[in-house]
Amino acid sequence: MQTFSYNSFLRNYYLTSFFYQFIFAYAIYTVLFNIRGLTVFQISLLLSWRALVGVLLEVPTGALADRWSRRKMLIIAPLIKSICFVIWYFANGNFYLYALGFVFWSTGSSFVSGTTEALLYDTLTYAGKKDDYEKVLGRMKSYQWIAIALSTLIGGFIAGYKLDLAVAFSVLPLVISTIFAVKLIEVPKIATSAEVHYMEYIQIAFNEIKTNRVLLYLVIYLLAISVFGSLGGFDQLYFQLAKLPIFAFGIAGSLGAASSAVGTYYIYKLKKLTSVFYLLPLVSSILLVLVAKYPSIPMIVMLLVTYFISTSLTVLMEAKMQHSIRSVSRATITSASHLGINLFAILLTPVFGLIARVWHLQAIYLVTGLFMFVFATWVFTVRKKMVVETTNGHNLD
């Protein structure tokens, strides 16, 4: 058995997450669908289908991670996701093959979802560094965004030469992710003394979300800002509308990911500043209204700023949620929050598609901006109810 090394764990943990997100196809996959003949509404159905598969698998895989090995889950996930891009390479405009590919994408993602955060929290606790959770989680997210920035930049240029190559080349980094996951050392889980069976993890998770009021508010917050995940599926179509050349899609995506990398890396410094939780969504709402009203290349920059805000806030909220969990079902609760996000995406993505079909693409961004204004107002009114009490008696505001 290998000896546990905290620094070695962090290195392999970061690299596993980095290569899992180093996907060249991120630069062009929705515009690829469009170029291959799919309509905006069909694309919205595919994105909704991806979320639906995630909903079906999210909590069961979270419970599996609590019951089984989180390390093995992270080993398997990249290999499952890689099958998606093999299928897409041969799809050639076939709607159903693209949908099949998303089955493997979502399955891989559900294996990672909840598992990654729970493994990190248990490991930091084991190493006596639980207070560093926000910092380490933020860095992990930052490295993921750096991976997305680099792969999107390169993927845009690859796609400028040949679209399908950006899809095919996305398999290799996922294999590398698996290699680093194999090197992870899994410490004992934080658990109660009693044996907990598979279905009990799910029951415990939903009972805690229902009875832990702070946790419930944090889950709602994560659900609301997840609207940017659904919105992002239409960005490449917005780039087309703004007359951005195909090769520059990767540049735009890379800039957005790079800014998110910076935000997620340093956002832990603002964890005690309560005002960021409602002021930043308010800023996003204003920017999205401008993006909707003036579709152009300069407005793409404003759009990317809104993602910088949402990804940074997600790190803070996910960290607060981990601190607020008191039961054994840590991965299951995290996966349950992701299940809610996927359910929201299932409903929201086709609605966005219909809005674009009935009015125009920009209306999607206008509606999201108005939603964020309402959300920012709500957060301001309940901000005092979102305070997390840590085990050492300190408050996380």
C-alpha positions, 0 to 999 in steps of 0.5 A, spaced: 500 500 500 502 506 498 504 511 503 499 517 503 503 524 501 499 530 501 503 534 496 503 528 491 495 527 492 494 535 490 499 534 484 495 528 482 488 531 483 490 537 480 492 534 474 486 529 473 481 535 473 486 539 468 486 533 463 479 531 464 477 538 462 482 539 456 477 538 451 479 541 444 471 540 442 469 545 447 471 550 442 466 548 437 461 543 438 455 547 438 457 550 432 459 544 429 452 541 430 449 547 426 454 547 421 452 539 420 445 541 419 441 542 426 437 547 427 437 552 434 431 548 437 435 541 435 441 543 439 437 546 445 434 539 445 441 535 445 443 540 450 437 538 454 438 531 453 445 531 456 442 534 462 436 529 463 441 523 462 445 527 468 439 527 472 438 520 471 445 518 474 447 524 478 444 521 485 445 514 484 453 515 482 454 520 488 451 514 492 456 509 489 461 514 490 459 514 498 459 507 498 464 505 493 471 508 491 471 515 489 478 514 486 476 508 482 470 513 480 475 518 477 479 513 474 473 510 470 470 517 468 474 520 463 474 513 459 467 513 459 467 521 457 472 519 451 467 515 448 462 521 446 468 524 442 469 517 438 461 517 436 461 524 434 467 523 430 463 519 425 456 522 426 456 526 420 450 530 422 446 525 425 442 528 431 441 521 434 448 519 434 450 526 437 445 524 442 448 518 444 455 521 445 452 526 450 449 519 454 457 518 455 459 525 456 453 525 462 455 519 464 462 520 465 460 527 468 456 524 473 461 519 476 466 526 477 460 530 480 460 530 487 465 525 487 471 530 486 469 535 491 467 529 497 474 526 495 478 533 496 474 534 503 475 528 506 483 528 504 484 535 507 480 533 513 485 527 514 491 531 513 488 536 518 487 542 512 480 542 512 480 550 513 484 550 506 478 547 502 476 553 499 483 555 497 484 548 494 477 547 491 478 554 487 485 552 485 482 546 482 477 549 478 482 554 476 486 549 473 480 546 470 479 553 467 486 554 464 485 547 461 479 549 458 482 556 456 488 552 452 484 547 449 479 551 447 484 556 444 488 550 440 481 547 438 479 553 435 485 553 430 484 545 429 477 546 427 479 552 423 483 547 419 478 541 420 472 541 424 472 533 426 479 533 428 478 538 434 473 532 436 477 526 435 483 529 438 479 530 445 480 523 446 487 523 448 487 528 454 481 524 457 486 518 457 491 522 460 486 524 466 485 517 467 493 515 468 493 521 473 487 518 477 490 511 478 496 515 482 491 518 487 491 515 494 484 515 497 484 516 505 478 513 509 471 517 508 468 521 514 463 517 516 459 515 522 460 508 526 454 505 523 454 501 517 450 505 511 447 501 506 447 504 498 440 507 499 441 510 506 446 514 503 440 517 498 435 518 504 440 521 508 442 526 503 435 528 502 433 529 509 439 533 510 437 538 505 430 538 507 432 539 514 438 543 514 436 550 512 442 553 511 444 548 506 437 549 502 439 556 501 446 554 498 443 549 494 438 554 491 443 559 490 447 554 486 441 552 482 440 559 480 447 561 478 447 554 474 443 558 469 449 560 466 451 553 464 444 553 460 446 559 457 453 557 455 450 552 450 448 558 445 454 562 446 457 559 439 451 561 436 452 568 439 459 568 436 456 567 429 451 572 430 456 577 432 460 575 426 466 572 429 470 568 425 470 560 426 478 560 428 477 566 433 471 562 437 477 558 440 480 565 442 474 568 445 473 561 449 480 561 451 479 568 454 473 567 458 476 560 461 482 564 462 478 569 466 475 564 470 481 561 472 483 567 475 477 568 478 476 561 481 484 561 483 483 568 488 475 568 489 477 564 496 480 571 499 472 574 498 469 568 502 468 573 508 465 579 504 457 577 504 456 583 499 459 579 493 453 574 493 448 579 491 452 585 488 456 580 483 449 577 480 446 584 479 452 586 475 451 580 471 444 582 470 446 589 467 451 586 462 447 581 460 441 586 458 447 590 454 449 583 451 442 582 448 441 589 446 448 590 442 450 583 439 457 585 437 464 583 438 465 588 444 459 585 447 462 578 447 467 581 452 461 583 456 458 576 456 465 573 458 465 577 464 458 574 466 461 567 466 467 570 470 462 572 475 458 566 475 464 561 476 467 564 481 461 565 485 460 557 484 467 556 488 464 560 494 458 557 494 460 549 493 465 551 499 460 553 503 455 547 502 461 542 504 462 546 510 455 546 512 454 538 511 453 534 517 451 527 515 455 521 512 452 522 505 457 528 503 458 526 495 450 524 495 448 531 497 453 534 492 450 530 487 443 532 489 445 539 488 448 537 481 441 533 480 437 540 481 442 543 476 441 538 471 433 538 472 433 546 471 437 545 465 432 540 462 427 545 463 431 551 461 435 549 455 429 548 450 425 554 453 431 558 451 431 554 444 423 556 443 425 563 445 430 564 440 425 560 435 419 565 436 423 571 437 431 571 436 437 569 439 439 575 443 432 574 447 435 568 451 440 573 454 435 578 455 431 574 459 437 571 463 439 578 465 432 579 468 432 573 472 439 575 475 436 581 477 430 578 481 435 573 484 440 578 486 434 582 490 432 575 493 439 574 495 440 581 498 433 579 502 436 572 505 443 574 506 443 573 513 440 566 513 446 563 509 451 564 514 455 557 515 457 555 522 464 551 522 466 546 527 471 550 530 465 555 531 467 560 526 462 563 521 463 563 514 459 569 511 
